[in-house]
Amino acid sequence: MLSMLGLAIALAMDATAVAAARGLAGGVSRRDVVLVPALFGGFQAGMAALGWLGATWLGPAIARWDHWIGAALLTALGVKMVIGALAHKPDAAAEEPSARDDLITLLGLALATSIDAAAAGVTLPMLDAPPLLSLVAIGVVTAALSAAGLALGRRAGEAMGPRLEVVGGLALIAIAIKLLVDHLGA
């Protein structure tokens, strides 16, 4: 059980950091408070399930490409946040992204932070816990930690102002670099 919980927490760290960066960017709606944890937890558990189910033929392919795909998505979203923050004009009315664009961004973030869970899912049968229970734990822990990260990021963003979005974007880029360094150094 400790192995299962350790895996769930380890897998949730990237999602938690990205949720915090999202909170820093400001404009967190009630919809975000529900969607971010649900999507991040759901994608994390779903990708781990895919890794578990496809371990024989999909596992090696996921392990080869997960860090590249995740890093590219996180970098692109981070650069978008930084450019958006630098282009922000205090006097201009803030243009809110459409619900569709915002959902696409959230789906991209959920996917980017969960790709490594597919590779980790390959190891689920090796744990001393039932794989289905492990998948539930991965999803629930990721959702809870993502909700906490979003809330903390939002509080910090409200306290420090809209330019903190640059920090959020740079955090996403740093997570992407860390992802590559961890995988390439292993």
C-alpha positions in Angstrom: 0.0 0.0 0.0 2.9 2.4 0.7 4.3 1.7 -2.7 1.0 2.5 -4.3 0.6 5.7 -2.3 4.2 6.7 -3.1 3.6 6.1 -6.8 0.4 8.1 -6.7 2.1 11.1 -5.0 5.1 11.0 -7.3 2.9 11.0 -10.4 0.8 13.8 -9.0 3.7 16.2 -8.5 3.9 17.6 -12.1 0.1 18.0 -12.2 0.2 19.8 -8.9 2.9 22.2 -10.0 1.1 22.9 -13.3 -2.2 23.5 -11.4 -0.3 26.0 -9.2 1.0 27.7 -12.2 -2.5 27.9 -13.6 -3.6 29.4 -10.4 -0.8 32.0 -10.5 -2.0 33.1 -13.9 -5.2 34.4 -12.3 -8.8 34.3 -13.6 -9.5 31.0 -11.8 -13.2 30.3 -12.2 -15.5 28.0 -10.3 -15.4 25.9 -13.4 -11.6 25.6 -13.1 -11.9 24.5 -9.5 -13.9 21.5 -10.7 -12.3 20.9 -14.1 -8.6 21.1 -13.2 -8.7 18.4 -10.5 -11.1 16.3 -12.4 -9.2 16.4 -15.7 -5.7 16.1 -14.1 -6.8 13.2 -11.8 -8.8 11.5 -14.6 -6.0 11.7 -17.2 -3.4 10.5 -14.7 -5.5 7.5 -13.8 -6.5 6.9 -17.4 -3.0 7.1 -18.7 -1.8 4.7 -16.0 -4.6 2.3 -17.0 -3.5 2.5 -20.6 0.1 1.7 -19.6 -1.1 -1.2 -17.5 -3.3 -2.6 -20.2 -0.9 -2.1 -23.0 2.3 -3.0 -21.1 3.4 -5.7 -23.5 3.5 -3.7 -26.7 2.8 0.0 -25.7 5.1 0.3 -22.7 8.4 0.6 -24.6 6.9 3.1 -27.1 5.5 5.3 -24.3 8.8 5.2 -22.4 10.7 6.3 -25.5 8.5 9.3 -26.3 6.7 10.4 -23.1 9.3 12.9 -22.0 9.5 14.6 -25.4 5.7 14.9 -25.8 5.2 16.2 -22.3 8.1 18.6 -22.5 6.9 20.0 -25.8 3.3 20.5 -24.6 4.4 22.1 -21.3 7.0 24.4 -23.1 4.4 25.5 -25.6 1.8 26.4 -22.9 4.5 28.1 -20.8 5.7 30.2 -23.7 2.1 31.1 -24.4 1.6 32.2 -20.8 4.7 34.3 -20.8 3.9 36.0 -24.1 0.3 36.6 -22.9 1.6 38.2 -19.6 4.2 40.4 -21.4 1.6 41.6 -23.9 -0.9 42.4 -21.1 -1.8 46.1 -21.0 -3.1 47.2 -17.6 -5.5 49.8 -19.2 -7.0 47.5 -21.7 -9.9 45.3 -20.8 -8.8 41.8 -20.3 -10.0 39.5 -23.0 -11.1 36.2 -21.5 -10.4 33.1 -23.4 -13.5 31.3 -24.7 -14.7 28.3 -22.8 -13.7 26.1 -25.7 -10.2 27.5 -25.8 -9.8 27.2 -22.1 -11.0 23.6 -22.2 -8.5 22.8 -24.9 -5.7 24.4 -22.8 -6.8 22.3 -19.8 -6.9 19.1 -21.8 -3.4 19.9 -23.1 -2.1 20.4 -19.6 -3.8 17.3 -18.3 -2.3 15.3 -21.2 1.1 16.8 -20.8 1.3 16.0 -17.1 -0.1 12.5 -17.4 2.0 11.0 -20.2 4.6 9.6 -17.7 1.7 7.9 -15.9 1.3 5.6 -18.9 4.9 4.4 -18.5 4.4 4.1 -14.7 1.2 2.1 -15.4 3.4 -0.7 -16.8 4.7 -1.3 -13.3 1.3 -1.6 -11.6 1.2 -5.4 -11.6 4.5 -5.4 -9.7 3.0 -3.5 -6.8 1.7 -5.3 -3.7 -1.7 -3.6 -4.3 -4.5 -4.5 -6.7 -3.9 -2.5 -10.0 -7.5 -1.2 -9.9 -7.1 0.2 -6.4 -3.8 1.7 -7.5 -5.5 3.5 -10.5 -8.1 4.9 -8.2 -5.4 6.1 -5.7 -3.5 7.7 -8.6 -6.6 9.6 -9.8 -7.8 10.7 -6.3 -4.3 11.8 -5.1 -3.7 13.7 -8.3 -7.1 15.4 -8.1 -6.6 16.4 -4.5 -3.1 17.7 -4.9 -4.0 19.5 -8.1 -6.9 21.2 -6.3 -4.5 22.3 -3.5 -2.0 23.5 -6.0 -4.6 25.5 -7.9 -5.9 27.1 -4.7 -2.4 28.0 -3.5 -1.4 29.4 -6.9 -4.6 31.5 -7.0 -4.0 32.9 -3.6 -0.4 33.8 -4.5 -1.5 35.2 -7.8 -4.2 37.4 -6.2 -1.7 38.7 -3.7 1.1 39.5 -6.2 -0.8 40.7 -9.3 -1.3 39.7 -12.9 2.4 39.9 -13.9 2.9 36.7 -11.8 1.6 34.9 -14.9 5.2 35.2 -16.2 6.3 33.2 -13.2 3.6 30.6 -14.0 4.7 30.3 -17.6 8.4 30.0 -16.6 7.4 27.4 -14.0 5.8 25.3 -16.8 9.0 25.7 -18.9 11.1 24.6 -15.9 8.9 21.6 -15.4 9.4 20.7 -19.0 13.2 21.0 -18.7 13.1 19.0 -15.5 11.1 16.3 -17.3 13.7 16.1 -20.0 16.7 16.1 -17.6 15.1 13.4 -15.5 14.4 11.1 -18.4 17.5 11.7 -20.4 19.7 11.4 -17.3 18.2 8.1 -16.3 
